Amino acid sequence: MFTLEIGGRPVAMTDASEERAYELFEGQMFKAHLGQLVSQGQRLWDGIVPLVVRPSSEDEIVRFKRVQAAADEEQDDDEELEAFSVVYLVEAEEDEPDVG
């Protein structure tokens, strides 16, 4: 498993292979998504701070498995299983655009 850190803060992790984890976390679509997410009143990523992909710690793996088990319980039988999963390690929500 691999963890994405932003500014030394673990933000997300995946059970994808190392190659796929780097492709995912360093991909333009994922970066754009990170720029739209807010956690504790601040954007998860400002587009400048380097993103670091590293092997996950044991504590992170335990946390990932707990979240994954809860998600598996909620999954409909008709839903297809993905080849890999991504779990955010922070509470985040999409920033709502200013309307004016």
VEXKETI-135195 format. One record per residue (C-alpha): residue number from 1; residue in one letter; x, y, z. Coordinates in nm, 4 decimals. Example, Ala and Ser with C-alpha at 12.3 -4.5 7.8 and 13.67 -1.06 7.14 Angstrom:
REM residues 2
<node><num>1</num><residu>A</residu><X>1.2300</X><Y>-0.4500</Y><Z>0.7800</Z></node>
<node><num>2</num><residu>S</residu><X>1.3670</X><Y>-0.1060</Y><Z>0.7140</Z></node>
END
This chain:
REM residues 100
<node><num>1</num><residu>M</residu><X>0.0000</X><Y>0.0000</Y><Z>0.0000</Z></node>
<node><num>2</num><residu>F</residu><X>0.1104</X><Y>0.3544</Y><Z>-0.0704</Z></node>
<node><num>3</num><residu>T</residu><X>0.0390</X><Y>0.6869</Y><Z>0.0972</Z></node>
<node><num>4</num><residu>L</residu><X>0.0263</X><Y>1.0354</Y><Z>-0.0509</Z></node>
<node><num>5</num><residu>E</residu><X>0.1719</X><Y>1.3084</Y><Z>0.1693</Z></node>
<node><num>6</num><residu>I</residu><X>0.1232</X><Y>1.6787</Y><Z>0.1145</Z></node>
<node><num>7</num><residu>G</residu><X>0.3551</X><Y>1.8991</Y><Z>0.3182</Z></node>
<node><num>8</num><residu>G</residu><X>0.4429</X><Y>1.6040</Y><Z>0.5436</Z></node>
<node><num>9</num><residu>R</residu><X>0.0749</X><Y>1.5287</Y><Z>0.6133</Z></node>
<node><num>10</num><residu>P</residu><X>-0.0629</X><Y>1.1884</Y><Z>0.5078</Z></node>
<node><num>11</num><residu>V</residu><X>-0.3689</X><Y>1.2705</Y><Z>0.2974</Z></node>
<node><num>12</num><residu>A</residu><X>-0.4675</X><Y>0.9611</Y><Z>0.0976</Z></node>
<node><num>13</num><residu>M</residu><X>-0.3628</X><Y>0.6038</Y><Z>0.0396</Z></node>
<node><num>14</num><residu>T</residu><X>-0.4223</X><Y>0.3246</Y><Z>-0.2066</Z></node>
<node><num>15</num><residu>D</residu><X>-0.3851</X><Y>-0.0496</Y><Z>-0.2269</Z></node>
<node><num>16</num><residu>A</residu><X>-0.2765</X><Y>-0.0202</Y><Z>-0.5907</Z></node>
<node><num>17</num><residu>S</residu><X>0.0603</X><Y>-0.1424</Y><Z>-0.7093</Z></node>
<node><num>18</num><residu>E</residu><X>0.3538</X><Y>0.0960</Y><Z>-0.6708</Z></node>
<node><num>19</num><residu>E</residu><X>0.3481</X><Y>0.1890</Y><Z>-1.0397</Z></node>
<node><num>20</num><residu>R</residu><X>-0.0277</X><Y>0.2498</Y><Z>-1.0396</Z></node>
<node><num>21</num><residu>A</residu><X>-0.0094</X><Y>0.4469</Y><Z>-0.7114</Z></node>
<node><num>22</num><residu>Y</residu><X>0.2410</X><Y>0.6889</Y><Z>-0.8648</Z></node>
<node><num>23</num><residu>E</residu><X>0.0337</X><Y>0.7170</Y><Z>-1.1832</Z></node>
<node><num>24</num><residu>L</residu><X>-0.2788</X><Y>0.7896</Y><Z>-0.9806</Z></node>
<node><num>25</num><residu>F</residu><X>-0.1405</X><Y>1.0335</Y><Z>-0.7251</Z></node>
<node><num>26</num><residu>E</residu><X>0.0746</X><Y>1.2204</Y><Z>-0.9768</Z></node>
<node><num>27</num><residu>G</residu><X>-0.1939</X><Y>1.2290</Y><Z>-1.2467</Z></node>
<node><num>28</num><residu>Q</residu><X>-0.3462</X><Y>1.5599</Y><Z>-1.3540</Z></node>
<node><num>29</num><residu>M</residu><X>-0.7044</X><Y>1.4522</Y><Z>-1.2758</Z></node>
<node><num>30</num><residu>F</residu><X>-0.6183</X><Y>1.3559</Y><Z>-0.9170</Z></node>
<node><num>31</num><residu>K</residu><X>-0.4159</X><Y>1.6739</Y><Z>-0.8660</Z></node>
<node><num>32</num><residu>A</residu><X>-0.7075</X><Y>1.8818</Y><Z>-0.9946</Z></node>
<node><num>33</num><residu>H</residu><X>-0.9383</X><Y>1.6995</Y><Z>-0.7517</Z></node>
<node><num>34</num><residu>L</residu><X>-0.6996</X><Y>1.7670</Y><Z>-0.4614</Z></node>
<node><num>35</num><residu>G</residu><X>-0.7074</X><Y>2.1363</Y><Z>-0.5468</Z></node>
<node><num>36</num><residu>Q</residu><X>-1.0864</X><Y>2.1382</Y><Z>-0.5079</Z></node>
<node><num>37</num><residu>L</residu><X>-1.0950</X><Y>1.9657</Y><Z>-0.1693</Z></node>
<node><num>38</num><residu>V</residu><X>-1.0973</X><Y>2.1531</Y><Z>0.1602</Z></node>
<node><num>39</num><residu>S</residu><X>-1.0060</X><Y>2.0118</Y><Z>0.5010</Z></node>
<node><num>40</num><residu>Q</residu><X>-1.0333</X><Y>2.2149</Y><Z>0.8214</Z></node>
<node><num>41</num><residu>G</residu><X>-1.0933</X><Y>2.5306</Y><Z>0.6181</Z></node>
<node><num>42</num><residu>Q</residu><X>-0.7855</X><Y>2.4920</Y><Z>0.3968</Z></node>
<node><num>43</num><residu>R</residu><X>-0.7329</X><Y>2.3437</Y><Z>0.0525</Z></node>
<node><num>44</num><residu>L</residu><X>-0.5714</X><Y>2.0013</Y><Z>0.0640</Z></node>
<node><num>45</num><residu>W</residu><X>-0.3230</X><Y>2.1059</Y><Z>-0.2030</Z></node>
<node><num>46</num><residu>D</residu><X>-0.2266</X><Y>2.4494</Y><Z>-0.3263</Z></node>
<node><num>47</num><residu>G</residu><X>-0.0705</X><Y>2.3244</Y><Z>-0.6487</Z></node>
<node><num>48</num><residu>I</residu><X>0.2773</X><Y>2.4158</Y><Z>-0.5270</Z></node>
<node><num>49</num><residu>V</residu><X>0.3722</X><Y>2.1979</Y><Z>-0.2290</Z></node>
<node><num>50</num><residu>P</residu><X>0.5390</X><Y>1.8773</Y><Z>-0.3533</Z></node>
<node><num>51</num><residu>L</residu><X>0.3333</X><Y>1.5592</Y><Z>-0.3431</Z></node>
<node><num>52</num><residu>V</residu><X>0.5217</X><Y>1.2652</Y><Z>-0.1925</Z></node>
<node><num>53</num><residu>V</residu><X>0.4216</X><Y>0.9031</Y><Z>-0.2548</Z></node>
<node><num>54</num><residu>R</residu><X>0.5682</X><Y>0.6535</Y><Z>-0.0081</Z></node>
<node><num>55</num><residu>P</residu><X>0.4987</X><Y>0.3060</Y><Z>0.1300</Z></node>
<node><num>56</num><residu>S</residu><X>0.2218</X><Y>0.3151</Y><Z>0.3906</Z></node>
<node><num>57</num><residu>S</residu><X>0.2960</X><Y>0.2720</Y><Z>0.7599</Z></node>
<node><num>58</num><residu>E</residu><X>0.1461</X><Y>-0.0143</Y><Z>0.9596</Z></node>
<node><num>59</num><residu>D</residu><X>-0.0936</X><Y>0.2257</Y><Z>1.1365</Z></node>
<node><num>60</num><residu>E</residu><X>-0.2117</X><Y>0.3637</Y><Z>0.8017</Z></node>
<node><num>61</num><residu>I</residu><X>-0.2678</X><Y>0.0119</Y><Z>0.6684</Z></node>
<node><num>62</num><residu>V</residu><X>-0.4841</X><Y>-0.0759</Y><Z>0.9711</Z></node>
<node><num>63</num><residu>R</residu><X>-0.6864</X><Y>0.2430</Y><Z>0.9194</Z></node>
<node><num>64</num><residu>F</residu><X>-0.7244</X><Y>0.1698</Y><Z>0.5469</Z></node>
<node><num>65</num><residu>K</residu><X>-0.8512</X><Y>-0.1821</Y><Z>0.6177</Z></node>
<node><num>66</num><residu>R</residu><X>-1.1100</X><Y>-0.0510</Y><Z>0.8660</Z></node>
<node><num>67</num><residu>V</residu><X>-1.2444</X><Y>0.1996</Y><Z>0.6140</Z></node>
<node><num>68</num><residu>Q</residu><X>-1.2398</X><Y>-0.0633</Y><Z>0.3389</Z></node>
<node><num>69</num><residu>A</residu><X>-1.4305</X><Y>-0.3136</Y><Z>0.5538</Z></node>
<node><num>70</num><residu>A</residu><X>-1.6982</X><Y>-0.0529</Y><Z>0.6305</Z></node>
<node><num>71</num><residu>A</residu><X>-1.7250</X><Y>0.0337</Y><Z>0.2608</Z></node>
<node><num>72</num><residu>D</residu><X>-1.7542</X><Y>-0.3348</Y><Z>0.1671</Z></node>
<node><num>73</num><residu>E</residu><X>-2.0508</X><Y>-0.3692</Y><Z>0.4046</Z></node>
<node><num>74</num><residu>E</residu><X>-2.2268</X><Y>-0.0770</Y><Z>0.2337</Z></node>
<node><num>75</num><residu>Q</residu><X>-2.1521</X><Y>-0.1915</Y><Z>-0.1222</Z></node>
<node><num>76</num><residu>D</residu><X>-2.4398</X><Y>-0.3261</Y><Z>-0.3286</Z></node>
<node><num>77</num><residu>D</residu><X>-2.3964</X><Y>-0.6784</Y><Z>-0.4614</Z></node>
<node><num>78</num><residu>D</residu><X>-2.4494</X><Y>-0.5449</Y><Z>-0.8135</Z></node>
<node><num>79</num><residu>E</residu><X>-2.1553</X><Y>-0.3024</Y><Z>-0.7915</Z></node>
<node><num>80</num><residu>E</residu><X>-1.8346</X><Y>-0.4139</Y><Z>-0.9558</Z></node>
<node><num>81</num><residu>L</residu><X>-1.5229</X><Y>-0.4274</Y><Z>-0.7444</Z></node>
<node><num>82</num><residu>E</residu><X>-1.2485</X><Y>-0.1896</Y><Z>-0.8526</Z></node>
<node><num>83</num><residu>A</residu><X>-0.8986</X><Y>-0.3136</Y><Z>-0.9181</Z></node>
<node><num>84</num><residu>F</residu><X>-0.7771</X><Y>-0.0862</Y><Z>-0.6371</Z></node>
<node><num>85</num><residu>S</residu><X>-0.9151</X><Y>0.1518</Y><Z>-0.3756</Z></node>
<node><num>86</num><residu>V</residu><X>-0.8264</X><Y>0.5014</Y><Z>-0.2567</Z></node>
<node><num>87</num><residu>V</residu><X>-0.8986</X><Y>0.6142</Y><Z>0.0987</Z></node>
<node><num>88</num><residu>Y</residu><X>-0.8612</X><Y>0.9709</Y><Z>0.2233</Z></node>
<node><num>89</num><residu>L</residu><X>-0.6914</X><Y>0.9938</Y><Z>0.5618</Z></node>
<node><num>90</num><residu>V</residu><X>-0.8378</X><Y>1.3386</Y><Z>0.6310</Z></node>
<node><num>91</num><residu>E</residu><X>-1.1929</X><Y>1.4639</Y><Z>0.6363</Z></node>
<node><num>92</num><residu>A</residu><X>-1.2372</X><Y>1.6639</Y><Z>0.3195</Z></node>
<node><num>93</num><residu>E</residu><X>-1.5178</X><Y>1.8148</Y><Z>0.1197</Z></node>
<node><num>94</num><residu>E</residu><X>-1.5426</X><Y>1.9829</Y><Z>-0.2165</Z></node>
<node><num>95</num><residu>D</residu><X>-1.5048</X><Y>2.3565</Y><Z>-0.2050</Z></node>
<node><num>96</num><residu>E</residu><X>-1.8219</X><Y>2.5217</Y><Z>-0.3275</Z></node>
<node><num>97</num><residu>P</residu><X>-1.7538</X><Y>2.7880</Y><Z>-0.5882</Z></node>
<node><num>98</num><residu>D</residu><X>-1.8426</X><Y>3.1463</Y><Z>-0.5063</Z></node>
<node><num>99</num><residu>V</residu><X>-2.1637</X><Y>3.2537</Y><Z>-0.6720</Z></node>
<node><num>100</num><residu>G</residu><X>-2.1925</X><Y>3.6202</Y><Z>-0.7378</Z></node>
END
